[in-house]
Amino acid sequence: MSKPRKFSYAFMALMLVVVASMHLATPLLTVLFCMFALHLFNFGNRKFLASGLLVCLCTAILMGLAYFFNQAVLTTPLILDKLLPVVMEAAEKHNVALPFDSVEGFKDVAIDTLVQQLGLVGSSVEKFLRQAAMVVIGIVVAISLFANSSIVVDNEFRGSQNNLYNMTAEEIGARFRTFYKSFATVMGAQIIISAINTFFTALFIMGAAMPYASLLFMVTFLCGLLPILGNIMSNTIIISVALTLSPMKALAALVFLIVIHKLEYFLNSQIIGKRIRNPMWLTLLALVVGERLMGIAGMILAPVVLHYVKSEASKVRVVRRSKGDDGEEDNLVGENTEQITKVES
């Protein structure tokens, strides 16, 4: 393996360490998402049109999130007012001790908890504003990279001189292209899966005449962008809302969600199998590590990094020599699958 390639791998490893240690996952995700959208909007190589469509998309997403949080704030107390009596009745029936004995008692517990955590509100607002600024910076960086013709993600950069600097820059560019392709592969598959899941779940929600349908649609789609755990989160919310209507509706929702997810496994296996090909346990492990290192953004990035490592490792081929006198085999790592160092027999 050449020195430029080793340097490029070290650079990518260092970049991921810096992103995790300095909490830069949000701007990195923003750049990747925006580049993904810009390439989708790039009709006829009209970069100005693609940038304008991206700005419109970001504005629409911002308005959608504002509507989502507004609906969440308005409907959460209503859901709790209907859900808590059912929960307390079930707890009393099965002799389960709760930290409250009435709806008002729950509100008192919630208020006491909020007062105890009041000191964290200011820091939470500060973190939110910082992350919002990071998102804006990420959007600007993505548009700048897309508009600059000298930095093209899809085309291979060629150094003008065959020196260490240019060759290392070329290898780093190749690493970033592979990383972006891993992101496009993983998120493309996850968006398709989330859209399919949202469609079938919406059919049940409308058929069961469940309240807060628009809120549940958005929760299902947004949670669906998180592999595996996203479905668990959205299903919990849907069953909780169904429980406010009746226990039978909640049971029907549980059965439907189990059945529909079982049916989706076949379709998802076709999508995931052709794109990602990672076992569930490995994806779950990556999600846990990503969440511990970078929070929710780390959970989104974890499958991307996993796919990237797998993609890079698959490009390196190990050539085995014939067994020597000592009975051991020597391994030789080639540059990639196209350029393999020949070993004399």
N, C-alpha and C positions, 0 to 999 in steps of 0.2 A: 504494500500500500504506500502510495507516494506521500511525501510530507504535506503538500497542499491539502490533500484529502484528510489527513490526520488533523491538520489545523482546523479544517472546516467542521469536523465532528466535534472537536474540542470547543469551537466557537458556539455551536448550537447547544451543547451541554451547558456551557457557561451562561448563555442567554436564558435558558430555562431556569437555571438556578437563580439568576438575577430577577427574573419575572416572579418567581415564587417568594424570594426573600424580601423584595421591595414592593410586593403587592401590586404588580403591574399587569395582572391578568385581564383586568377590564379594558385598558387601552389596546392590549394585544388582541383580545376577542373582537373589539370594535373594528380594528383595522381588518381583521380576517373576514368578518361579516360584511363589511362595506366593500371589500375587494370582491367577495363572492357575488354581492348584488350588482356591482358595477360591471362585472363580466357578463352577468345575465342581461343587463340593460344595454350592453354595447352592440346595438343594432347597426350594422354597416360601418363599424369603426367610428361612430360618432361619439367621441368622448364627452363633448359638451352636453349632448342630450342625455347620455348615461349619468353624468354628474347631476344634472337637473332632476332626473327621475329619482336618483338616490336621495337628494334633499327632500323631494316630495314624500318619498317613502319614510324617511326619518321623521318628518313632520306628522305623517299619518300614524306612525307607531307611537309617537309622543302623545298625540291626542287619544289614541286607543288606550294607552296605559293610564292616562289621566281619568278616562271614563271608567276603566277597570277598577282603579283604586277608589274612585268615588262610589261606585256600586258596592264595592267590598265594605267600605265604611258604613254605608246606609243599610246594607242587608245583613251584615254579621250580627248586630243586636237582635234583629227580627228572627234570624235562624236560631240563635241561642235561646230566645224566649220560648220558642216552640220545642227545641231539642232538650233543654235541661229538665223539664218535667218528665219527659219520657225516660231520660237517663236516671233520674232520681228514683222513679218508680221501679225501674229494672234493678237498680242497686239495692233498694229496700227489699225487693222480692228475693234476691239472691244473697242477702246479708253482706253486702259490700259497703265498707265504710268510705264515705266521701268527706272532703274537708269543708263541705257546706251542706246545709239541710233544706235550703230553699233557693229560689232564683235570686232573691235579695241577698242571701248569704253568699252566693257566688259572686254577685256584683261587689260586695264588701271585700271578698278575698282578692278579686281582680284589682280593685282600687288600692288596697294595701300593697299588693305586689308592685303596682305602677308607682306608688309613692316611694317604695324602697329602691326602685330602679330609676328614680327621677334624675339622678345624677348622670345616668347614661344617655338621657335624651339629647342633651347638648352635643355630646360626642357623636351620637348617631346622626344628628343633623349635619355636623361637620363632615363626617365620613360620606354622607349622601352627596353633599355639595362637591366634595373632592372627586367622588366617582363620576358625578355628572360632568365635571370639568374634564376628566380623563376621557369620557365618551366623546365630548366635543373635539378634543385634541386628536383622538383616534379617527374621527370622521375626516378632519382636515388632512391628517397624514395620509389616509387612504386615497382621498381625492388627489392629493399632490403626487403620490406614487403612480396613480393611474394616468394622470395627465402628462407626466414627464415621460417623453418618448425614450429617454435614455435608460429608463428603469422599467423593463417590461417583464411581468411575471411569467408569461407563457412562452416567451422565446429565450433561447439560451444565449447568455452573454459570452462574448468572445473577447479575450484580452488581446490587445494589439501587439504586445511583446511577450515572448515566452520566458518571463522571469517569475520569481517566487511570488511576488506581490500579485501580479495579474492572474497567475494560476490559482493562488489561494482565493482571490476574489471570485474567480469563476466557480470554484468548488463551493464556496459559501453561497453563491447565487443558486447553485444546483440544490444545496440543502434546503434553502428557503422555498424553492419551487416545489420540492417534494413535500415540505411541511404544509404549504398552501394546498396542494393537491390532496393531502390527507384530510385537511379541514373540509375541503369541498366534498370529498367522498363521504366522510362521516356525517356532516351536517346535511348534505343532500339526502342521504338515506334517512336520517332522523326526521327531517321535515316531511318527507313522504309518509313515513310511519305515523307521525303525529297527525297529519291531515286525515289519513284513513281512520285512525282511532277516533278523532273528533267527529268525523262524519257519522260513523256507526253509533257513537255515544249520543250524538245529537238526535238521531232517530228515536232512541229510547227515551230521552228526556222529553221530547215533544209528544211522543206517544203516551207517556205516563203523566203528561200535563204537570210536570214538576215546576215549581216556582223558580224565579231567578235564572231563567234559561240562558239569557245572554251572558251572564256572569259565569255560569258553568261551562259554556262553550269556550270562553277565553281561558278559563282555568285548565280545561282539558288540553287545549292546544299548547299553551305555554308549558305546562308540566310535561307534555309529551316530548318536548325538546330535550328533556333529561332522560337518558337511557335507563330503562328498568325501574328506577326509583320514581320517575315522573308519573308512571301509571299508578303506582301505589298511592302517591299523594292525591292525584285527581280522583281516584276511586274512593278514597276515604272521604273526601269532601262531598262527592255525589251521594254516597250512602248516608252521610250525615243529614244532608238536605232531604233525602227520601224518608229518613226516620222521622222528620218533623211532620210528615203526612200520616204515616202509619207504619207499624213494624212490618206489615206484609209488603208495603211498597219498598221498604229498605231491603227485605229479603229478596224481593223480585229484582231490585237493582243489583244486589250482590250476585245472584244467579246469572243475570244477563251479562254483567261485566266479566264474570269468570268464563262464560261460554264464548263471548265475543273475543276475548283475549286468546282463548284456545284456538279459535278459528283464525285469528290474526297471526298466530305463530307460523302457520304455513306460508302465508303471504310475506310476513316479515323475514322468514328464513330465506325466501327467494331474494329479497332486497338486501338483507344483511349478508347472506351467503355469497352473493356476487360482488359485494363491495368491501366488506370489512373482514369477515371470517375470523372473529375472535370468540372464544368460549365465554359463557356467561360469567363464570367464576372470575375470570381474568378481568372482564369489564367491571364487575362489582368491586374487585380489589383496587382497580385504577380509580373508580369513583370515590372510594373511601379515602385513598391517599390524596387525591385531588382536592377533596373537600377539606381535609385537615390542613393542607398547605395553602390553598387559595380560596376556600369558601365555595359558593355557588359557581363562580366563574371557573374554579378549578375542576368542578364536576363536569362542566361543559368541555373544558380543554382536555380532560383526562383521556377520553376515547381517541381524541385527535393525536395526542402524544403517543398513545399506545400504537395506533395505526402507523404513525410516522416511524417509530422505532422498528416496527415490523417491516415497513417498506424499505428502510435503509439496510436492515440486516439481510433482507432477501436479495439485495443487489450484490452482496459480497459472497463470493463462492469459495468454498474450501476445497482445495485440491489435495488429495491424499497421495503420498508417495508409497512406493512398494515397501514392504517390511524389510528393515535392515537386519544386520546380524544380531542386534540386540532384541529383535522381535517386536520393536515398537514402531509405530507409524508416526511420520512427521506430517504436520499440517502446514499448508501454505495458503494464505489468504490472498486472493486475486483482487484487482482493482474493482471489477464489477462483473456482472454476468456476460457482458460483451467483450471485456478485455481480461482474459485469464492468463496468468503467467504459466508458461509451459514448463513442465518438470521433466527433466531427463530421467529415463528409466534406468 
